[in-house]
Amino acid sequence: MAPSVTFLPGHYTPAAGEYVCDCVEGHSWRIDLVGHLFPPFPPNCSARTWQAARAAGAPDPIPGRPQA
């Protein structure tokens, strides 16, 4: 799934994976099963949408190594 596709809180997740909000802090949320609802944003979060951070099954980054 392209990271540019966005989702609103309350919509169903199209795929398992990690999602981040579009605020400056970039809160993350991980889902392991398809079909759950996207959660509301954390308190005081200025985000408007969630977007995919990386696909499920993608390897976790190596600790201490910058992410691409």
Distance bins in CASP14 RR format, pairs under 12 A and 6 or more apart:
PFRMAT RR
TARGET T0000
AUTHOR 0000-0000-0000
RMODE 2
METHOD distances of the structure
MODEL  1
1 7 0 0 0 0 0 1 0 0 0 0 0
1 13 0 0 0 0 0 1 0 0 0 0 0
1 14 1 0 0 1 0 0 0 0 0 0 0
1 15 1 0 1 0 0 0 0 0 0 0 0
1 16 0 0 0 0 0 1 0 0 0 0 0
1 17 0 0 0 0 1 0 0 0 0 0 0
1 18 0 0 0 0 0 1 0 0 0 0 0
1 19 0 0 0 0 1 0 0 0 0 0 0
1 34 0 0 0 0 0 1 0 0 0 0 0
1 50 0 0 0 0 0 1 0 0 0 0 0
1 51 0 0 0 0 1 0 0 0 0 0 0
1 52 1 0 1 0 0 0 0 0 0 0 0
1 53 0 0 0 0 0 1 0 0 0 0 0
1 54 0 0 0 0 1 0 0 0 0 0 0
1 55 1 0 0 1 0 0 0 0 0 0 0
1 56 0 0 0 0 1 0 0 0 0 0 0
1 58 0 0 0 0 0 1 0 0 0 0 0
2 14 0 0 0 0 0 1 0 0 0 0 0
2 15 0 0 0 0 0 1 0 0 0 0 0
2 51 0 0 0 0 1 0 0 0 0 0 0
2 52 1 0 0 1 0 0 0 0 0 0 0
2 53 0 0 0 0 0 1 0 0 0 0 0
2 54 0 0 0 0 0 1 0 0 0 0 0
2 55 0 0 0 0 0 1 0 0 0 0 0
3 17 0 0 0 0 0 1 0 0 0 0 0
3 18 0 0 0 0 0 1 0 0 0 0 0
3 19 0 0 0 0 1 0 0 0 0 0 0
3 20 0 0 0 0 1 0 0 0 0 0 0
3 22 0 0 0 0 0 1 0 0 0 0 0
3 49 0 0 0 0 0 1 0 0 0 0 0
3 50 0 0 0 0 0 1 0 0 0 0 0
3 51 1 0 1 0 0 0 0 0 0 0 0
3 52 1 0 1 0 0 0 0 0 0 0 0
3 53 1 0 0 1 0 0 0 0 0 0 0
3 54 0 0 0 0 1 0 0 0 0 0 0
3 55 0 0 0 0 1 0 0 0 0 0 0
3 58 0 0 0 0 0 1 0 0 0 0 0
4 22 0 0 0 0 0 1 0 0 0 0 0
4 49 0 0 0 0 0 1 0 0 0 0 0
4 51 1 0 0 1 0 0 0 0 0 0 0
4 52 0 0 0 0 1 0 0 0 0 0 0
5 11 0 0 0 0 0 1 0 0 0 0 0
5 13 0 0 0 0 0 1 0 0 0 0 0
5 14 0 0 0 0 1 0 0 0 0 0 0
5 15 0 0 0 0 1 0 0 0 0 0 0
5 19 0 0 0 0 0 1 0 0 0 0 0
5 49 0 0 0 0 1 0 0 0 0 0 0
5 50 0 0 0 0 1 0 0 0 0 0 0
5 51 1 0 0 1 0 0 0 0 0 0 0
5 52 1 0 0 1 0 0 0 0 0 0 0
5 53 0 0 0 0 0 1 0 0 0 0 0
5 55 0 0 0 0 0 1 0 0 0 0 0
6 14 0 0 0 0 0 1 0 0 0 0 0
6 19 0 0 0 0 1 0 0 0 0 0 0
6 20 0 0 0 0 0 1 0 0 0 0 0
6 21 0 0 0 0 1 0 0 0 0 0 0
6 22 1 0 0 1 0 0 0 0 0 0 0
6 38 0 0 0 0 0 1 0 0 0 0 0
6 47 0 0 0 0 0 1 0 0 0 0 0
6 48 0 0 0 0 1 0 0 0 0 0 0
6 49 1 1 0 0 0 0 0 0 0 0 0
6 50 1 0 0 1 0 0 0 0 0 0 0
6 51 1 0 1 0 0 0 0 0 0 0 0
6 52 0 0 0 0 1 0 0 0 0 0 0
7 13 1 0 0 1 0 0 0 0 0 0 0
7 14 1 0 0 1 0 0 0 0 0 0 0
7 15 0 0 0 0 0 1 0 0 0 0 0
7 19 1 0 0 1 0 0 0 0 0 0 0
7 20 0 0 0 0 0 1 0 0 0 0 0
7 21 0 0 0 0 0 1 0 0 0 0 0
7 22 0 0 0 0 0 1 0 0 0 0 0
7 29 0 0 0 0 0 1 0 0 0 0 0
7 31 0 0 0 0 0 1 0 0 0 0 0
7 35 0 0 0 0 0 1 0 0 0 0 0
7 36 0 0 0 0 0 1 0 0 0 0 0
7 37 0 0 0 0 1 0 0 0 0 0 0
7 38 1 0 1 0 0 0 0 0 0 0 0
7 39 0 0 0 0 0 1 0 0 0 0 0
7 41 0 0 0 0 0 1 0 0 0 0 0
7 47 0 0 0 0 0 1 0 0 0 0 0
7 48 0 0 0 0 0 1 0 0 0 0 0
7 49 1 0 0 1 0 0 0 0 0 0 0
7 50 1 0 1 0 0 0 0 0 0 0 0
7 51 1 0 0 1 0 0 0 0 0 0 0
7 52 0 0 0 0 1 0 0 0 0 0 0
8 19 0 0 0 0 0 1 0 0 0 0 0
8 21 0 0 0 0 0 1 0 0 0 0 0
8 22 0 0 0 0 0 1 0 0 0 0 0
8 37 0 0 0 0 0 1 0 0 0 0 0
8 38 1 0 0 1 0 0 0 0 0 0 0
8 39 0 0 0 0 0 1 0 0 0 0 0
8 40 0 0 0 0 0 1 0 0 0 0 0
8 41 0 0 0 0 0 1 0 0 0 0 0
8 47 0 0 0 0 0 1 0 0 0 0 0
8 48 0 0 0 0 1 0 0 0 0 0 0
8 49 1 0 0 1 0 0 0 0 0 0 0
8 50 1 0 0 1 0 0 0 0 0 0 0
8 51 0 0 0 0 0 1 0 0 0 0 0
9 19 0 0 0 0 0 1 0 0 0 0 0
9 21 0 0 0 0 1 0 0 0 0 0 0
9 22 0 0 0 0 0 1 0 0 0 0 0
9 27 0 0 0 0 0 1 0 0 0 0 0
9 29 0 0 0 0 0 1 0 0 0 0 0
9 36 0 0 0 0 0 1 0 0 0 0 0
9 37 1 0 0 1 0 0 0 0 0 0 0
9 38 1 0 1 0 0 0 0 0 0 0 0
9 39 1 0 0 1 0 0 0 0 0 0 0
9 40 1 0 1 0 0 0 0 0 0 0 0
9 41 1 0 0 1 0 0 0 0 0 0 0
9 42 0 0 0 0 0 1 0 0 0 0 0
9 45 0 0 0 0 0 1 0 0 0 0 0
9 47 0 0 0 0 1 0 0 0 0 0 0
9 48 0 0 0 0 1 0 0 0 0 0 0
9 49 0 0 0 0 1 0 0 0 0 0 0
9 50 1 0 0 1 0 0 0 0 0 0 0
10 35 0 0 0 0 0 1 0 0 0 0 0
10 36 0 0 0 0 1 0 0 0 0 0 0
10 37 1 0 1 0 0 0 0 0 0 0 0
10 38 1 0 1 0 0 0 0 0 0 0 0
10 39 1 0 0 1 0 0 0 0 0 0 0
10 40 1 0 0 1 0 0 0 0 0 0 0
10 41 0 0 0 0 0 1 0 0 0 0 0
10 49 0 0 0 0 0 1 0 0 0 0 0
10 50 0 0 0 0 1 0 0 0 0 0 0
11 19 0 0 0 0 0 1 0 0 0 0 0
11 35 0 0 0 0 1 0 0 0 0 0 0
11 36 0 0 0 0 0 1 0 0 0 0 0
11 37 1 0 0 1 0 0 0 0 0 0 0
11 38 1 0 1 0 0 0 0 0 0 0 0
11 39 0 0 0 0 0 1 0 0 0 0 0
11 40 0 0 0 0 0 1 0 0 0 0 0
11 49 0 0 0 0 1 0 0 0 0 0 0
11 50 0 0 0 0 1 0 0 0 0 0 0
12 31 0 0 0 0 0 1 0 0 0 0 0
12 33 0 0 0 0 0 1 0 0 0 0 0
12 34 0 0 0 0 1 0 0 0 0 0 0
12 35 1 0 1 0 0 0 0 0 0 0 0
12 36 1 0 0 1 0 0 0 0 0 0 0
12 37 1 0 0 1 0 0 0 0 0 0 0
12 38 1 0 0 1 0 0 0 0 0 0 0
12 50 0 0 0 0 0 1 0 0 0 0 0
13 19 1 0 0 1 0 0 0 0 0 0 0
13 29 0 0 0 0 1 0 0 0 0 0 0
13 30 0 0 0 0 0 1 0 0 0 0 0
13 31 1 0 1 0 0 0 0 0 0 0 0
13 32 0 0 0 0 1 0 0 0 0 0 0
13 33 1 0 0 1 0 0 0 0 0 0 0
13 34 1 0 1 0 0 0 0 0 0 0 0
13 35 1 0 1 0 0 0 0 0 0 0 0
13 36 1 0 1 0 0 0 0 0 0 0 0
13 37 1 0 0 1 0 0 0 0 0 0 0
13 38 1 0 0 1 0 0 0 0 0 0 0
13 39 0 0 0 0 0 1 0 0 0 0 0
13 50 0 0 0 0 1 0 0 0 0 0 0
13 51 0 0 0 0 0 1 0 0 0 0 0
13 52 0 0 0 0 1 0 0 0 0 0 0
13 56 0 0 0 0 0 1 0 0 0 0 0
14 31 0 0 0 0 0 1 0 0 0 0 0
14 33 0 0 0 0 0 1 0 0 0 0 0
14 34 1 0 0 1 0 0 0 0 0 0 0
14 35 1 0 0 1 0 0 0 0 0 0 0
14 36 0 0 0 0 0 1 0 0 0 0 0
14 37 0 0 0 0 0 1 0 0 0 0 0
14 38 0 0 0 0 0 1 0 0 0 0 0
14 50 0 0 0 0 0 1 0 0 0 0 0
14 51 0 0 0 0 0 1 0 0 0 0 0
14 52 0 0 0 0 1 0 0 0 0 0 0
14 55 0 0 0 0 0 1 0 0 0 0 0
14 56 0 0 0 0 0 1 0 0 0 0 0
15 30 0 0 0 0 0 1 0 0 0 0 0
15 31 0 0 0 0 1 0 0 0 0 0 0
15 32 0 0 0 0 0 1 0 0 0 0 0
15 33 0 0 0 0 1 0 0 0 0 0 0
15 34 1 0 1 0 0 0 0 0 0 0 0
15 35 0 0 0 0 1 0 0 0 0 0 0
15 36 0 0 0 0 0 1 0 0 0 0 0
15 38 0 0 0 0 0 1 0 0 0 0 0
15 52 1 0 0 1 0 0 0 0 0 0 0
15 53 0 0 0 0 0 1 0 0 0 0 0
15 54 0 0 0 0 0 1 0 0 0 0 0
15 55 1 0 0 1 0 0 0 0 0 0 0
15 56 1 0 0 1 0 0 0 0 0 0 0
15 57 0 0 0 0 0 1 0 0 0 0 0
15 58 0 0 0 0 0 1 0 0 0 0 0
16 29 0 0 0 0 0 1 0 0 0 0 0
16 30 0 0 0 0 1 0 0 0 0 0 0
16 31 1 0 1 0 0 0 0 0 0 0 0
16 32 1 0 1 0 0 0 0 0 0 0 0
16 33 1 0 0 1 0 0 0 0 0 0 0
16 34 1 0 1 0 0 0 0 0 0 0 0
16 35 0 0 0 0 1 0 0 0 0 0 0
16 36 0 0 0 0 1 0 0 0 0 0 0
16 52 0 0 0 0 0 1 0 0 0 0 0
16 54 0 0 0 0 0 1 0 0 0 0 0
16 55 0 0 0 0 1 0 0 0 0 0 0
16 56 1 1 0 0 0 0 0 0 0 0 0
16 57 0 0 0 0 1 0 0 0 0 0 0
16 58 0 0 0 0 0 1 0 0 0 0 0
17 28 0 0 0 0 0 1 0 0 0 0 0
17 29 0 0 0 0 1 0 0 0 0 0 0
17 30 1 0 0 1 0 0 0 0 0 0 0
17 31 1 0 1 0 0 0 0 0 0 0 0
17 32 1 0 0 1 0 0 0 0 0 0 0
17 33 0 0 0 0 1 0 0 0 0 0 0
17 34 0 0 0 0 1 0 0 0 0 0 0
17 35 0 0 0 0 0 1 0 0 0 0 0
17 36 0 0 0 0 0 1 0 0 0 0 0
17 38 0 0 0 0 0 1 0 0 0 0 0
17 50 0 0 0 0 0 1 0 0 0 0 0
17 51 0 0 0 0 0 1 0 0 0 0 0
17 52 1 0 0 1 0 0 0 0 0 0 0
17 53 1 0 0 1 0 0 0 0 0 0 0
17 54 1 0 0 1 0 0 0 0 0 0 0
17 55 1 0 0 1 0 0 0 0 0 0 0
17 56 1 1 0 0 0 0 0 0 0 0 0
17 57 1 0 0 1 0 0 0 0 0 0 0
17 58 0 0 0 0 1 0 0 0 0 0 0
17 60 0 0 0 0 0 1 0 0 0 0 0
18 26 0 0 0 0 0 1 0 0 0 0 0
18 27 0 0 0 0 0 1 0 0 0 0 0
18 28 1 0 1 0 0 0 0 0 0 0 0
18 29 1 0 0 1 0 0 0 0 0 0 0
18 30 1 0 1 0 0 0 0 0 0 0 0
18 31 0 0 0 0 1 0 0 0 0 0 0
18 32 0 0 0 0 0 1 0 0 0 0 0
18 50 0 0 0 0 0 1 0 0 0 0 0
18 51 0 0 0 0 0 1 0 0 0 0 0
18 52 1 0 0 1 0 0 0 0 0 0 0
18 53 1 0 1 0 0 0 0 0 0 0 0
18 54 1 0 1 0 0 0 0 0 0 0 0
18 55 0 0 0 0 1 0 0 0 0 0 0
18 56 1 0 0 1 0 0 0 0 0 0 0
18 57 0 0 0 0 1 0 0 0 0 0 0
18 58 0 0 0 0 1 0 0 0 0 0 0
18 60 0 0 0 0 1 0 0 0 0 0 0
18 61 0 0 0 0 0 1 0 0 0 0 0
18 67 0 0 0 0 0 1 0 0 0 0 0
19 26 0 0 0 0 0 1 0 0 0 0 0
19 27 0 0 0 0 1 0 0 0 0 0 0
19 28 1 0 0 1 0 0 0 0 0 0 0
19 29 1 0 1 0 0 0 0 0 0 0 0
19 30 1 0 0 1 0 0 0 0 0 0 0
19 31 1 0 0 1 0 0 0 0 0 0 0
19 36 0 0 0 0 0 1 0 0 0 0 0
19 37 0 0 0 0 0 1 0 0 0 0 0
19 38 1 0 0 1 0 0 0 0 0 0 0
19 39 0 0 0 0 1 0 0 0 0 0 0
19 41 0 0 0 0 0 1 0 0 0 0 0
19 47 0 0 0 0 0 1 0 0 0 0 0
19 49 0 0 0 0 1 0 0 0 0 0 0
19 50 1 0 1 0 0 0 0 0 0 0 0
19 51 1 0 0 1 0 0 0 0 0 0 0
19 52 1 0 1 0 0 0 0 0 0 0 0
19 53 1 0 0 1 0 0 0 0 0 0 0
19 54 0 0 0 0 1 0 0 0 0 0 0
19 55 0 0 0 0 0 1 0 0 0 0 0
19 56 0 0 0 0 0 1 0 0 0 0 0
20 26 1 0 1 0 0 0 0 0 0 0 0
20 27 1 0 0 1 0 0 0 0 0 0 0
20 28 1 0 1 0 0 0 0 0 0 0 0
20 29 1 0 0 1 0 0 0 0 0 0 0
20 30 0 0 0 0 0 1 0 0 0 0 0
20 38 0 0 0 0 0 1 0 0 0 0 0
20 41 0 0 0 0 0 1 0 0 0 0 0
20 42 0 0 0 0 0 1 0 0 0 0 0
20 45 0 0 0 0 0 1 0 0 0 0 0
20 47 0 0 0 0 1 0 0 0 0 0 0
20 49 0 0 0 0 1 0 0 0 0 0 0
20 50 1 0 0 1 0 0 0 0 0 0 0
20 51 1 0 0 1 0 0 0 0 0 0 0
20 52 0 0 0 0 1 0 0 0 0 0 0
20 53 1 0 1 0 0 0 0 0 0 0 0
20 54 0 0 0 0 1 0 0 0 0 0 0
20 67 0 0 0 0 0 1 0 0 0 0 0
21 27 1 0 1 0 0 0 0 0 0 0 0
21 28 1 0 0 1 0 0 0 0 0 0 0
21 29 1 0 0 1 0 0 0 0 0 0 0
21 38 0 0 0 0 1 0 0 0 0 0 0
21 39 0 0 0 0 1 0 0 0 0 0 0
21 40 0 0 0 0 0 1 0 0 0 0 0
21 41 1 0 1 0 0 0 0 0 0 0 0
21 42 0 0 0 0 1 0 0 0 0 0 0
21 44 0 0 0 0 0 1 0 0 0 0 0
21 45 1 0 0 1 0 0 0 0 0 0 0
21 46 0 0 0 0 1 0 0 0 0 0 0
21 47 1 1 0 0 0 0 0 0 0 0 0
21 48 0 0 0 0 1 0 0 0 0 0 0
21 49 1 0 0 1 0 0 0 0 0 0 0
21 50 1 0 1 0 0 0 0 0 0 0 0
21 51 0 0 0 0 1 0 0 0 0 0 0
21 52 0 0 0 0 0 1 0 0 0 0 0
21 53 0 0 0 0 0 1 0 0 0 0 0
22 28 0 0 0 0 0 1 0 0 0 0 0
22 41 0 0 0 0 1 0 0 0 0 0 0
22 45 0 0 0 0 1 0 0 0 0 0 0
22 46 0 0 0 0 1 0 0 0 0 0 0
22 47 1 0 1 0 0 0 0 0 0 0 0
22 48 1 0 0 1 0 0 0 0 0 0 0
22 49 1 0 1 0 0 0 0 0 0 0 0
22 50 1 0 0 1 0 0 0 0 0 0 0
22 51 1 0 0 1 0 0 0 0 0 0 0
22 52 0 0 0 0 0 1 0 0 0 0 0
22 53 0 0 0 0 0 1 0 0 0 0 0
23 41 1 0 0 1 0 0 0 0 0 0 0
23 42 0 0 0 0 1 0 0 0 0 0 0
23 43 0 0 0 0 0 1 0 0 0 0 0
23 44 0 0 0 0 1 0 0 0 0 0 0
23 45 1 0 1 0 0 0 0 0 0 0 0
23 46 1 0 1 0 0 0 0 0 0 0 0
23 47 1 1 0 0 0 0 0 0 0 0 0
23 48 0 0 0 0 1 0 0 0 0 0 0
23 49 0 0 0 0 1 0 0 0 0 0 0
23 50 0 0 0 0 0 1 0 0 0 0 0
23 51 0 0 0 0 0 1 0 0 0 0 0
24 44 0 0 0 0 0 1 0 0 0 0 0
24 45 0 0 0 0 1 0 0 0 0 0 0
24 46 1 0 0 1 0 0 0 0 0 0 0
24 47 0 0 0 0 1 0 0 0 0 0 0
25 41 0 0 0 0 0 1 0 0 0 0 0
25 42 0 0 0 0 1 0 0 0 0 0 0
25 43 0 0 0 0 0 1 0 0 0 0 0
25 44 0 0 0 0 1 0 0 0 0 0 0
25 45 1 0 0 1 0 0 0 0 0 0 0
25 46 0 0 0 0 1 0 0 0 0 0 0
25 47 0 0 0 0 1 0 0 0 0 0 0
26 41 0 0 0 0 0 1 0 0 0 0 0
26 42 0 0 0 0 1 0 0 0 0 0 0
26 45 0 0 0 0 1 0 0 0 0 0 0
26 46 0 0 0 0 0 1 0 0 0 0 0
26 47 1 0 0 1 0 0 0 0 0 0 0
26 49 0 0 0 0 0 1 0 0 0 0 0
26 50 0 0 0 0 0 1 0 0 0 0 0
26 51 0 0 0 0 1 0 0 0 0 0 0
26 53 0 0 0 0 1 0 0 0 0 0 0
27 38 0 0 0 0 0 1 0 0 0 0 0
27 39 0 0 0 0 1 0 0 0 0 0 0
27 40 0 0 0 0 0 1 0 0 0 0 0
27 41 1 0 0 1 0 0 0 0 0 0 0
27 42 1 0 1 0 0 0 0 0 0 0 0
27 43 0 0 0 0 0 1 0 0 0 0 0
27 44 0 0 0 0 0 1 0 0 0 0 0
27 45 1 0 0 1 0 0 0 0 0 0 0
27 46 0 0 0 0 0 1 0 0 0 0 0
27 47 1 0 0 1 0 0 0 0 0 0 0
27 49 0 0 0 0 0 1 0 0 0 0 0
27 50 0 0 0 0 1 0 0 0 0 0 0
27 51 0 0 0 0 0 1 0 0 0 0 0
27 53 0 0 0 0 0 1 0 0 0 0 0
28 39 0 0 0 0 0 1 0 0 0 0 0
28 41 0 0 0 0 0 1 0 0 0 0 0
28 42 0 0 0 0 0 1 0 0 0 0 0
28 45 0 0 0 0 0 1 0 0 0 0 0
28 47 0 0 0 0 0 1 0 0 0 0 0
28 50 0 0 0 0 1 0 0 0 0 0 0
28 51 0 0 0 0 0 1 0 0 0 0 0
28 52 0 0 0 0 0 1 0 0 0 0 0
28 53 1 0 0 1 0 0 0 0 0 0 0
28 54 0 0 0 0 0 1 0 0 0 0 0
29 36 0 0 0 0 1 0 0 0 0 0 0
29 37 0 0 0 0 0 1 0 0 0 0 0
29 38 1 0 0 1 0 0 0 0 0 0 0
29 39 1 0 0 1 0 0 0 0 0 0 0
29 40 0 0 0 0 0 1 0 0 0 0 0
29 41 0 0 0 0 1 0 0 0 0 0 0
29 42 0 0 0 0 1 0 0 0 0 0 0
29 45 0 0 0 0 0 1 0 0 0 0 0
29 47 0 0 0 0 0 1 0 0 0 0 0
29 50 1 0 0 1 0 0 0 0 0 0 0
29 51 0 0 0 0 0 1 0 0 0 0 0
29 52 0 0 0 0 0 1 0 0 0 0 0
29 53 0 0 0 0 1 0 0 0 0 0 0
30 36 0 0 0 0 0 1 0 0 0 0 0
30 38 0 0 0 0 0 1 0 0 0 0 0
30 39 0 0 0 0 0 1 0 0 0 0 0
30 50 0 0 0 0 0 1 0 0 0 0 0
30 52 0 0 0 0 0 1 0 0 0 0 0
30 53 0 0 0 0 1 0 0 0 0 0 0
30 54 0 0 0 0 1 0 0 0 0 0 0
30 55 0 0 0 0 0 1 0 0 0 0 0
30 56 0 0 0 0 1 0 0 0 0 0 0
30 57 0 0 0 0 0 1 0 0 0 0 0
30 58 0 0 0 0 0 1 0 0 0 0 0
30 60 0 0 0 0 0 1 0 0 0 0 0
31 37 0 0 0 0 1 0 0 0 0 0 0
31 38 0 0 0 0 1 0 0 0 0 0 0
31 39 0 0 0 0 1 0 0 0 0 0 0
31 50 0 0 0 0 0 1 0 0 0 0 0
31 52 0 0 0 0 0 1 0 0 0 0 0
31 53 0 0 0 0 0 1 0 0 0 0 0
31 55 0 0 0 0 0 1 0 0 0 0 0
31 56 0 0 0 0 1 0 0 0 0 0 0
32 56 1 0 0 1 0 0 0 0 0 0 0
32 57 0 0 0 0 0 1 0 0 0 0 0
33 56 0 0 0 0 1 0 0 0 0 0 0
34 56 0 0 0 0 1 0 0 0 0 0 0
36 50 0 0 0 0 0 1 0 0 0 0 0
37 50 0 0 0 0 0 1 0 0 0 0 0
38 47 0 0 0 0 0 1 0 0 0 0 0
38 49 0 0 0 0 1 0 0 0 0 0 0
38 50 1 0 1 0 0 0 0 0 0 0 0
38 51 0 0 0 0 0 1 0 0 0 0 0
38 52 0 0 0 0 0 1 0 0 0 0 0
39 45 0 0 0 0 0 1 0 0 0 0 0
39 47 0 0 0 0 0 1 0 0 0 0 0
39 50 0 0 0 0 1 0 0 0 0 0 0
40 47 0 0 0 0 1 0 0 0 0 0 0
40 50 0 0 0 0 0 1 0 0 0 0 0
41 47 1 0 1 0 0 0 0 0 0 0 0
41 48 0 0 0 0 1 0 0 0 0 0 0
41 49 0 0 0 0 1 0 0 0 0 0 0
41 50 0 0 0 0 1 0 0 0 0 0 0
42 50 0 0 0 0 0 1 0 0 0 0 0
52 58 0 0 0 0 0 1 0 0 0 0 0
53 60 0 0 0 0 0 1 0 0 0 0 0
53 61 0 0 0 0 0 1 0 0 0 0 0
53 67 0 0 0 0 1 0 0 0 0 0 0
54 60 0 0 0 0 1 0 0 0 0 0 0
54 61 0 0 0 0 1 0 0 0 0 0 0
54 67 0 0 0 0 1 0 0 0 0 0 0
54 68 0 0 0 0 0 1 0 0 0 0 0
58 67 0 0 0 0 0 1 0 0 0 0 0
58 68 0 0 0 0 0 1 0 0 0 0 0
59 65 0 0 0 0 0 1 0 0 0 0 0
59 67 0 0 0 0 0 1 0 0 0 0 0
60 67 0 0 0 0 0 1 0 0 0 0 0
61 67 1 0 1 0 0 0 0 0 0 0 0
61 68 0 0 0 0 1 0 0 0 0 0 0
62 68 0 0 0 0 0 1 0 0 0 0 0
END
